[in-house]
Amino acid sequence: MYNQTRDLAFADDFILAKLVENARDFAVEDAIVVNLSPEPMVTGTDHPGVVPAWKSTWLKGGTIMSAERAAIIKVRQATNLGGCMFRGWDWLGNRIKSFPRDTPLFISAQDSIGMVTTDAHVFTNERKTAEAPQQFELKLNLWWSPGDTDCFIHNEHPFLEVHTQIHGLGRMQKFRERDAATLYEDVVMPIGYSHDPFCRVTGPSAWTYPWHRYYADTDSVWLAVELHPQG
């Protein structure tokens, strides 16, 4: 069945957030569209465009011609958006005791949207052809921080991840050490942009991340896409 849609767990009056599966000629009025599949997503009608696996675009009166699975997300009310903690979002310090107590970083509800089969090396762009496909559980959540927020330098994740900017302007940054002065790569994140994976595969269901962080230049909302290995 085509165009199966549902609200994502973090949809509310402030944020439009939908999942569409088996999309065919699916109209998008004005939203960020994230390809949540290892296969390309095709957009447009008269002049089709290709959105690669795990990448995104901003459609305005556009069409998803075909996609296995995509998220459609838009901040529809910016006024008082920062009151997300009163709408069920959690301060990260409630989950991580070592998290800096003065950092305003908030996480939405997480949504497990299904399983996906891909090769971790292909996901990380370390090879083009799948040689060791495996199953992952695909999970999504949003983050919010006000402008000029250091969202914590870290390097440990038990999953593969990428991020998409939904609202505002931010940066994904890499460091040689857990020290902001050791910055060596600064990836600007305008609305609608998805960065390449930072991790590198080291073995079966094993990978390493550089020291990295998200930095919010302005009040920002960004999407986390997590692939959790199964088995």
C-alpha positions as CSV (number, residue, x, y, z in Angstrom):
1,M,0.0,0.0,0.0
2,Y,1.4,3.4,-1.0
3,N,1.6,6.6,1.2
4,Q,1.1,5.0,4.6
5,T,1.4,7.9,7.0
6,R,1.3,8.5,10.8
7,D,2.4,11.2,13.2
8,L,5.8,10.7,14.8
9,A,6.0,10.6,18.6
10,F,7.3,14.2,18.9
11,A,4.6,15.8,16.7
12,D,2.6,18.5,18.6
13,D,1.0,21.9,18.0
14,F,4.5,23.5,17.5
15,I,6.1,20.9,15.2
16,L,4.6,19.0,12.3
17,A,6.2,15.6,12.2
18,K,5.0,12.7,10.1
19,L,6.4,9.4,8.8
20,V,5.5,8.3,5.3
21,E,6.2,4.8,3.9
22,N,6.1,3.6,0.4
23,A,5.6,7.1,-0.8
24,R,4.4,7.6,-4.4
25,D,3.5,11.1,-5.8
26,F,3.2,12.4,-2.2
27,A,2.6,16.1,-2.0
28,V,4.5,18.2,0.6
29,E,3.3,21.7,1.1
30,D,6.4,23.1,3.1
31,A,8.6,20.9,5.2
32,I,12.0,19.2,5.6
33,V,11.9,15.7,4.0
34,V,14.5,13.2,5.3
35,N,15.2,10.0,3.4
36,L,15.2,7.3,6.0
37,S,16.3,4.5,3.7
38,P,19.4,3.1,2.1
39,E,17.8,3.6,-1.3
40,P,17.5,7.0,-3.1
41,M,14.4,9.1,-2.7
42,V,13.1,10.8,-5.9
43,T,11.5,14.2,-5.8
44,G,9.8,16.4,-8.3
45,T,7.6,15.7,-11.3
46,D,8.6,17.2,-14.6
47,H,12.3,17.4,-13.6
48,P,12.9,14.6,-11.0
49,G,15.7,15.0,-8.5
50,V,17.5,12.4,-6.4
51,V,17.9,12.6,-2.6
52,P,20.6,10.0,-1.6
53,A,20.2,7.6,1.2
54,W,20.0,9.3,4.7
55,K,20.0,12.8,3.1
56,S,17.3,15.4,3.1
57,T,15.8,18.4,1.3
58,W,13.4,21.2,1.9
59,L,10.3,20.8,-0.3
60,K,7.9,23.8,-0.8
61,G,4.9,22.8,-2.9
62,G,6.9,19.8,-3.9
63,T,6.4,16.1,-4.4
64,I,8.0,12.9,-3.3
65,M,7.8,10.8,-6.4
66,S,9.1,7.7,-4.7
67,A,10.6,6.8,-1.4
68,E,10.7,3.7,0.8
69,R,10.5,5.7,4.1
70,A,10.7,9.4,4.9
71,A,10.2,11.8,7.7
72,I,8.4,15.1,7.0
73,I,9.1,17.7,9.7
74,K,8.4,21.4,10.0
75,V,8.4,23.9,12.9
76,R,5.0,25.5,12.4
77,Q,5.0,27.8,15.4
78,A,8.3,29.3,16.5
79,T,6.9,31.6,19.2
80,N,7.4,29.9,22.6
81,L,9.0,26.9,20.9
82,G,11.6,26.9,23.6
83,G,8.9,25.9,26.1
84,C,9.4,22.3,24.9
85,M,10.3,21.2,28.5
86,F,6.7,22.0,29.4
87,R,5.4,19.7,26.6
88,G,7.2,16.6,27.7
89,W,10.7,17.1,26.4
90,D,13.5,16.0,28.9
91,W,16.6,17.9,29.9
92,L,19.6,15.6,29.1
93,G,21.0,16.2,32.5
94,N,18.2,14.1,33.9
95,R,19.6,11.1,32.0
96,I,23.3,11.6,32.3
97,K,24.7,12.5,35.7
98,S,27.9,13.9,34.3
99,F,26.2,16.2,31.9
100,P,27.0,19.9,32.5
101,R,24.3,21.3,34.8
102,D,24.2,24.7,33.0
103,T,23.7,23.3,29.5
104,P,20.1,23.8,28.1
105,L,19.8,20.8,25.9
106,F,16.4,19.1,25.6
107,I,15.4,15.8,23.9
108,S,11.9,14.9,22.6
109,A,10.2,11.6,22.9
110,Q,11.9,8.9,20.7
111,D,10.1,7.0,18.0
112,S,11.1,3.5,16.9
113,I,9.9,3.5,13.3
114,G,10.9,0.0,12.2
115,M,13.7,-2.1,10.9
116,V,16.2,-1.4,8.1
117,T,18.8,-3.6,6.4
118,T,22.0,-2.0,5.4
119,D,25.8,-2.4,5.4
120,A,27.4,-0.3,8.1
121,H,30.4,0.4,5.8
122,V,28.0,1.7,3.1
123,F,26.2,3.9,5.7
124,T,29.6,5.4,6.7
125,N,30.6,5.9,3.0
126,E,33.6,3.6,3.5
127,R,32.5,1.4,0.6
128,K,29.9,1.7,-2.2
129,T,28.7,-1.9,-2.4
130,A,27.0,-3.8,0.4
131,E,29.1,-6.9,1.5
132,A,27.8,-7.4,5.0
133,P,24.2,-6.3,5.3
134,Q,22.7,-6.4,8.8
135,Q,19.5,-5.4,10.5
136,F,19.1,-2.2,12.5
137,E,16.3,-0.7,14.5
138,L,15.7,2.8,13.3
139,K,14.9,5.4,15.9
140,L,14.2,9.1,15.6
141,N,14.1,12.0,18.1
142,L,14.4,15.8,18.1
143,W,16.7,18.0,20.1
144,W,16.3,21.7,21.1
145,S,18.8,24.2,22.4
146,P,18.8,28.0,22.5
147,G,21.4,30.0,20.6
148,D,25.1,29.8,21.6
149,T,24.8,26.4,23.3
150,D,27.7,24.0,23.5
151,C,25.8,20.7,23.4
152,F,28.6,18.6,25.0
153,I,31.7,17.1,23.4
154,H,31.5,13.3,23.4
155,N,32.7,10.2,21.4
156,E,30.6,7.2,22.5
157,H,27.5,5.8,20.8
158,P,26.3,2.2,20.6
159,F,24.6,3.0,17.3
160,L,25.2,4.7,14.0
161,E,23.8,8.2,13.7
162,V,23.3,11.3,11.5
163,H,21.5,14.5,12.1
164,T,19.3,16.9,10.1
165,Q,18.8,20.6,10.8
166,I,15.1,21.4,11.1
167,H,15.0,24.9,12.5
168,G,17.6,27.6,13.1
169,L,21.4,27.3,12.4
170,G,23.9,25.0,14.0
171,R,27.1,23.1,13.5
172,M,28.4,19.6,13.8
173,Q,32.0,19.7,15.0
174,K,35.0,17.4,15.3
175,F,37.8,17.7,17.9
176,R,41.2,16.0,18.4
177,E,40.5,15.9,22.2
178,R,37.7,16.6,24.6
179,D,38.6,20.3,24.4
180,A,36.9,23.0,22.3
181,A,40.3,24.5,21.4
182,T,41.2,21.3,19.4
183,L,38.5,21.8,16.8
184,Y,39.5,20.5,13.4
185,E,36.3,20.3,11.4
186,D,33.3,22.5,11.4
187,V,30.2,21.4,9.5
188,V,27.6,24.1,9.1
189,M,24.0,22.9,9.4
190,P,21.5,25.2,7.7
191,I,17.8,24.2,7.6
192,G,17.2,21.1,5.6
193,Y,20.9,19.8,5.7
194,S,22.0,16.3,6.8
195,H,25.7,15.8,7.5
196,D,27.7,12.7,6.5
197,P,28.3,10.1,9.3
198,F,31.2,10.9,11.6
199,C,31.8,7.3,12.7
200,R,34.1,4.6,11.2
201,V,33.4,0.9,11.3
202,T,35.9,-1.2,13.2
203,G,34.2,-4.6,13.2
204,P,30.8,-6.4,13.3
205,S,28.4,-4.0,15.1
206,A,31.5,-2.0,16.2
207,W,32.5,1.6,15.3
208,T,34.4,4.6,16.7
209,Y,33.5,8.2,16.7
210,P,35.8,11.2,16.9
211,W,35.3,13.7,19.7
212,H,32.3,15.7,18.4
213,R,29.4,17.9,19.4
214,Y,26.5,19.8,18.1
215,Y,26.8,23.6,18.6
216,A,23.6,25.7,18.3
217,D,24.4,29.1,16.7
218,T,20.7,30.2,17.0
219,D,17.7,28.6,18.7
220,S,17.7,25.3,17.0
221,V,15.8,22.1,16.4
222,W,17.6,19.1,14.8
223,L,16.7,15.5,14.1
224,A,18.7,12.6,15.3
225,V,18.5,9.5,13.1
226,E,19.9,6.4,15.0
227,L,20.5,2.9,13.6
228,H,20.7,0.4,16.5
229,P,22.3,-3.0,15.6
230,Q,20.2,-6.1,16.2
231,G,21.7,-9.4,17.3
